Every structure is written in C-alpha cells, then in structure tokens.
Amino acid sequence: MRHTIGVSCKWTTVFALLSSLLLLVTPAVAVKEHDFKKCHQSGFCQRNRAYADAAEAQSSTWASPYNIIHDSISFDNGQLKATILKTINPNGDTERFPLTISFHKSGTARVGVDEEKRQNKDITLRHDSQARKERYNEAGSWVLVGGVELDPEARLSHQDESQVNVNYGPDSNHEAVVRLSPFEVDFRRDGASQVKFNDRGLFNMEHWRQKVDNPEPKEGDDDQSTWWDEKFGGNTDTKPRGPESVALDISFPGYEHVYGIPEHTGSLSLKQTRGGEGNHEDPYRLFNSDVFEYVLDSPMTLYGAIPFMQAHRKGSTVGVFWLNAAETWIDIIKSKDSTNPLSLGKGKTSTHTHWMSESGILDVFVFLGPTPRDLTMQYGELTGYTAMPQEFAVAYHQCRWNYISDDDVKDVDRRFDKFKIPYDVIWLDLEYTDDRKYFTWQPDMFADPISMGEQLASHGRNLVVLIDPHIKKVDGWAPSKELIAQKLAVNNKDNEMYEGWCWPGASNWIDCFNPKAIEWWKTLFQYDSFKGTMENTFIWNDMNEPSVFNGPEASMPRDNMHFGGWEHRDIHNLNGLTFHNATFQGMLSRKKGELRRPFILTRSFYSGSQRLGAMWTGDNQAEWGHLEASLPMVLNQGIAGFPFAGADVGGFFGNPEKDLLTRWYQTGIFYPFFRAHAHIDSRRREPYLLGEPYTEIVTQAIRLRYALLPAWYTAFYQANVDGSPIVRPMFWTHPDEEAGFAIDDQLFVGSTGLLAKPIVQQGKESTDIWIPDDEVYYDYFSYEVKKTQKGKHLTVAAPLDSIPLLMRGGHVIPRRDIPRRSAAMMRFDDYTLVATVSKAGTAEGELYVDDGDSFDYEHGQYIHRTFALQDGAFTSIDAEGRDTKAIKAGTWLQQMENVKVDKIVIVGAPASWDSAKALVQSEGESWTTSMQYHKADNGRAAFVTIGRVGARIGHDFTVKPNL
Ligand SMILES: *[C@@H]1O[C@H](CO)[C@@H](O)[C@H](O)[C@H]1NC(C)=O
C-alpha cells in the first residue's frame, strides 16, 4: 500500500472524503520526487561528493589524509589490526581510527574501521541528547548468521615500511595488499587486482567535533553549513552527534558491469551516476522509504535496501557488502583504461564506486569470486539463505485493497472454483480491521472470520492478513495500553514515546530492537489472542520502513531513539527487518508445539530478510512501463540474496487494460512471488472478470505455473541451500558470454533450463530471445527445435495467447499435469518428467519435495532426486546418495510412497528410443509399459511419451526402451 495523494496530518479525517472524490476524477498523481532528498539536500552526501570533486580537481596533488601507523600493525590468527591516523588540519593535528581486517575461512575478507574518540565515548552530545556516543556497530548482530570464522591459514607474506601483504583464501590465491601511506587496500586474486579500497583517496570518516557557536568563518575554513541541525521539508534533524559520515571509494579494475544494491527501478546492470548522456545525475540511494507511485529508471530509493554489489567481467565476478544500516548513497562512474598507448582508448573499462553512509562504523566484506555462484553462496553464508517457503506461497496469491467482507472473500473463492482457476491464497488489506486496530476484525463486515477460514481450508487454501508496525494510540485497547505501559515503542529525541500519523491516525511504533518488544509482539499472534485466525492464516507486514505520514520523507525523525540508545538514523534500513523478524517469531509461537513455517510478506527489507519470508516491489502502477520494470527488479533481488520476490500483478494503482493485465499474468507466473494486487480505487479485476478470450488465456498461464510447481519448489530449495537465484539472469547462468551481461528481460527458471522472455510491451506479437550458448533449444509447448545460434537472437511469435518459453536441451523438468484448485490439492498427485535431450544426447535434472509446511525436512523428511538420461536409459537416484530405506518415514513421507511417476516425455529422443514398450526397473522389480515414439516432423523434435510409468517418485528407478 499506498497513498493516493500526498501525506497529510489530517489523513484519517480527510481520507473518506478524498477517496470518494478520487472515484470521480482520475488522479493524475506521480511520485512527489521533491518529498525525497536528492544528494545535494542530504548534508553528508553533498559533503562527500564535494570531497570527491576536490580530489578529482587536484588529482595530481591530492593525498588522502589517512595513514596507517607502521608500529601499530599486528597480525594474529587471520586478523590484521592497526591504527589509522587522520590528519585533520594544516597544523598536523590527528585523529585515531582503529582498523581491523579479518580473513575468513569462507574466503571473504572484512575491513572494519572505527573512530577511537567516539569508541571511548570521549565526546559530548548536543541538545542534552541521551543517545549513545559510539558509532553504531550492531548491524552485524542482526544481519550476520555465519561465514565469519577466522582463517588461521591466512598469513602475512610480506611487510615493509610501505605495505603489508596477507595471503588468504582457497589455495591461498587471494591476497590483500595493505598500503600504509595513504591507507589503501588492494584485493588480488591470482596476483591480479580485483577490488581496490581508497584507490581514489575518497575514504572519509568525519571525526567528531565540538560545535563552536558563532564561529567567525576564516578563509580556507570548511563549509560547515551542513554539519549541524539540518532541515528538510519543514522538519529539523537535530544531529546531536554532529557530522559523522563514513565514505569510501571502491574500484573494480577491468570490470565493466556492476549489479545489485536493490531496491531501485532501472536496468540490472547499474548506470553511471555523475551525469552525462544516459546516466543518472544522482547516486543510487538506500534509505528505506514509502515511495508511492515510484518513477521508473531512477536511482531514487525505494522500500528496501541490500548494500551488496557484484562486479562482473568475462571470467570473473567479485563483490562487496557494505554492512551499514544508515542512509547510504552510492556513486558509480566508469573509465576506459587508456594507459596503453597502443589501445587507442579501446582499453578495458573499469568501474569506480563511491559509498557514503550517514553514520556508523566502516564495515565492508570483500568477495573475490571468481563466479557469480561463488558470490551468491558466500553472501548467503554471511546473511543467511532463503527460508524454505510454505508450499502454497510458491503458488498464486489473490489480493486487493480490499475484499470488503467475509462474504466477499467466500464469493471470490467460489468464483475461482466456478471458473476452474487455481489459486492458493486470498489476502485482506487494511480494511478488515476494526478501525485500523491490528489483531481485530471489523465487526460488521467480518463477523465470522472462522467460517471464512474454514471455507478456504476446505480446498487447501489460505488467508493472509495485514499487520503493520504502527499501533493506534487509543484508550481502552489492550495492545496500545500494553505498548505504552511497558515502554516498548520507539521514543523521540527527548526519550519520550514518539507519536506520529499513519493509517489509524495517531500511532506509536513498536521498537523491535527491544527484545522485550519482540516477546510481547509474539503473544499477540496466539490463536486465542488474535481471535478469528486459524492455522491457514498468515501475515503481511507493510509500512515497516517505517512509513509515517507526517514524518520527514514519510518516515521517522532520524533523531528518534531506539532501544539501546541508538538513534533512528543509525538503524533506519534495518527497521523493516527487525519488525519482519518479530512477526516471524510471533508466527512460530502461535501455539505451543506447533512447528510450522511462517509465511510473511514484507515491504521493507535489508540483508538477511530472505531468512524470514517474501518481498514485493511495492506500489507500482497499471502501466506497461511498470510491467517492463518488474523483470530487472525481480532479477536483481535474486542475485542480491533475496530471491523470493515479485511485483503486484496488474499494477497497484490504476486500471489495467485487458491486454496489459493478460501480459502481466504471463509475466507474473515467472516471479518467484506471484501475487495480483490492486488499489482500493481500482476496479475489480479478478481473472474471471476479464471475459473471453482473456480469462481463458490467464487461466492457462496460472495453470502453467501450477504444473511447474515441482520445478519452482526445487528452485526454492536450491536458493535455500546455496543462495542460487530462483529466476536467473543471463550473466549468472552464462558468466562468460559478454553479450548477455546487460540483458535483463529474459530469465532461466532455477536449473530447469526453462528460458522465458515474457512480453512486456503493448501490441507486441513477437519477441527476440537472446541465445546464450550452443545448446539445442525446444519450444516448451510445441517441441519445435529452434534454429538457434549462440549469441544471436531468436525471433519467436508471441500473440496475446502465447508465452515465449523455451526448453534448453540437457535438462529434466518435473511437473504435475492435472490442474486442481490449489497446490495443496496437488500434493499427492503423480509426476510428469520432461527430459530435453542435449546436443550430446543427455539430460539431467533435479526434484526436491518435502511436506511444504513443517520443519521435518531438517530431519530427513524429504525426497531429493537426480534424474539422468544417458546411455539409452532414464534413471532416478537419490540426489544425496542417501540410503532412503534407512530413513524412518513420518506421515508425509509415508503418503509419498503412493506417489508415482505417471509420465516421462523425452523431447529430442534419438531413434534408439523407437519402441512400443518401455521397461521399468525399480526396487528389484521390473515391468513394461506402453511408449509412443513420434518421429521428428516439420521442425518438431522427435519425442517419446512413456505412459503409466508407475515407479515410486521416492525410489530409484530406470526406464529404457524394451527393444
Ligand atoms: C529475531 O528475534 C529473535 C527472538 O526474539 C531474536 O533473538 C533475534 O535476535 C532476532 N533477529 C533478527 C535478525 O531480528
């Protein structure tokens, strides 16, 4: 959600009036860009950019004022420690900054710098602030879950007056070269520079200084205009600790592309940000905000932040993770290396980045790859992998603001069945509550939530309800009373409970940095506390940036105070994650002994949120441009470690034309999180309302998603174990194909070899799919062998009723072919396995399945198969070489004993498969079954279908032609 118009303090009072007015006039509103800061309106961004400009202008004489004291260096057990001195004025006065560089067993390195004076609390705060005096240093405790074990094998390989070398990493092929004067670090792999810190001398930690009132500015004095109290949009930030930003330039020599740092709109390959044709003017900003009706192709901040960047070139991927929860801006420029006179300016392109955060310590992880997979894996080791989802969560979600009553929900539910359209979850937005008090039901419209929940449950369906972090401030309502009495809310700068405006009017905000607040929050979700909820009720956390209608930039004042004495500025980007986590803990403890996976959607997020649920891209619009923008956004989430992502199908604001809505469904089936949603002022648009032929086309698209749920679930499993994106961009799957590095409108689904390029432009009836390799490609639907060539585009016809979808040769795709009402209803259906024969005549694939609900998979209760087609046989073995018979089967695994492989299709089958019967061997038994061989015909591949295979999905089996 969603504002319709700008922020207003009297929101609740004018709300009803406005929404009725808006029904009469089409709102011509766009994002109020001026409600959000540009770099020049953010003091520290402006100062650090100016610093960069000064360095650039004096490039030959510029010297970074940070130098390591030679005698301070020590190295022990994988950790280098030293002190950096910063010369702060022409008199040569200095400040001290302790440096720690840690080398981890996982192959990552971590550079940390703090400020001694603040560390020692040797400073005074302004305005009698009770804030902590240190730089914020606790982000890691919320974000990191592993990967920081020190590497005792890392060794100091060289040390002299000017530099120190440390060798570390796999086979010791990583090296950190630390220069002393000025302080610089050059991270090398196999002897070559990959990532450079402070190479351009932009490292800057604003040391603490006392405010001197009425200083008489002297010639040459720093411009202090943005050091102290800062105003924006009528709000004043009191900045009790004064200027304290931290900035660093990070260069990637020889790397032309950088990706990551969601959440923004725009291309997957990030643009330059310091102007020039086609470039952005402003740095990419990370400051979680409720940006409604956001603009496209913009470095402007959105709802979530993941400060993880990957640099990519042919043969190598490296990256950095900037662990800082404060407002952060990132400038990107690229340069052509023309040092070689023979290259005539055609040298390699390098990318130079400049990271700037408002507060906190410097804490940066460095990844040296060399593959994209190494990066996503190592980043996941640090911040956690995607949680195994609820099975239903991978299916289709139906949402709008709002289904107005329990009867409305029941009616929509019935109509989906009438039209035989599968769906798994129906959602309730804000209006289900009683007067916007969460954990309550609007008594007239939702008089009987249990009967609603039961009707849904009867078809294996679920309900998601909205719970936000603002708690209506109202007498006589227990949650408000408890929050206030137990002091569990965020405070203002004077350490009194902060009050702001949001959906319910006057509200307080739960402070989930406080462990006691989490303990209290958990109790609210218990079935006997949140009455009307059932086992099939799940949660949606919205507005957790946090969104505050009357706050600066629609959020909280930065000088607000959180648990532990930290200012809001320090933890802003973590706020959404901690609320999401508290809700996650609540869902885990709804009932004693109930151990089920929570499903919680969040709007705001940070690194680590992937452990807790799904995200969506917020309040988009029912316009073609927003459909197009959704693909790079979802792909970016995937490579940035939070792949359970989707955009509102149909577009949140506005009324999509029928062709747009149809195309959006055909695209949405390729989002890991597949949900339709709509604004309260938009017309109803459930797929059965579209009318023919649209309803039928959309139904077919949704059914395609359902048929492929086994493949999707397996892709989620892969994300869960090693951080692989669920939908994968070309550079990730084909890291050596340069022409694919900027492609962000087509994707592979997991490791299935399914290559999709949804149509995202109006009136387009064909599309050009870029082919990344020399493999054979088949049309998904017709089995036509495509005439492809590596690196060339393939034109595919795509009228409105068709989806451009190819199958790459060499894969096995697991499916369930009988359409049913919901994923749960398909749980014990038999499988279809589609093998696509590669040029080499083989295929391989994977299936992972568990009960989709509990944590029993942690105790071996799952089926994990590897399928292979080679040497004239199709085989299935346990993917982990387990002795599956030795596993004590729980209820679900016992039920799966009856689940079989119904059909095997081999697309591109060689003539050796031309037989009327197939021989199936499994568990010491063998039998024959019928098989049809279809000769290649008019461009269509030869294929076989083997019917009623009958082998149990969880058991080893072999199928071959019975010649
Ligand atoms: C999540 O909540 C648990 C339980 O209260 C707490 O121990 C943990 O630190 C929290 N983690 C995050 C990432 O918020």
The ligand as an SDF file (V2000), in Angstrom:
LIG
                    3D

 14 14  0  0  0  0  0  0  0  0999 V2000
   14.7260  -12.1350   15.8560 C   0  0  0  0  0  0  0  0  0  0  0  0
   14.0430  -12.3930   17.0430 O   0  0  0  0  0  0  0  0  0  0  0  0
   14.7080  -13.2810   17.8950 C   0  0  0  0  0  0  0  0  0  0  0  0
   13.7710  -13.7030   19.0170 C   0  0  0  0  0  0  0  0  0  0  0  0
   13.3630  -12.6650   19.7870 O   0  0  0  0  0  0  0  0  0  0  0  0
   15.9680  -12.6320   18.3720 C   0  0  0  0  0  0  0  0  0  0  0  0
   16.6670  -13.4910   19.2330 O   0  0  0  0  0  0  0  0  0  0  0  0
   16.8270  -12.3040   17.1610 C   0  0  0  0  0  0  0  0  0  0  0  0
   17.9520  -11.5860   17.5360 O   0  0  0  0  0  0  0  0  0  0  0  0
   16.0590  -11.5030   16.1430 C   0  0  0  0  0  0  0  0  0  0  0  0
   16.8290  -11.4550   14.9100 N   0  0  0  0  0  0  0  0  0  0  0  0
   16.7130  -10.5020   13.9950 C   0  0  0  0  0  0  0  0  0  0  0  0
   17.5420  -10.6570   12.7970 C   0  0  0  0  0  0  0  0  0  0  0  0
   15.9580   -9.5680   14.1080 O   0  0  0  0  0  0  0  0  0  0  0  0
  1  2  1  0
  1 10  1  0
  2  3  1  0
  3  4  1  0
  3  6  1  0
  4  5  1  0
  6  7  1  0
  6  8  1  0
  8  9  1  0
  8 10  1  0
 10 11  1  0
 11 12  1  0
 12 13  1  0
 12 14  2  0
M  END
$$$$
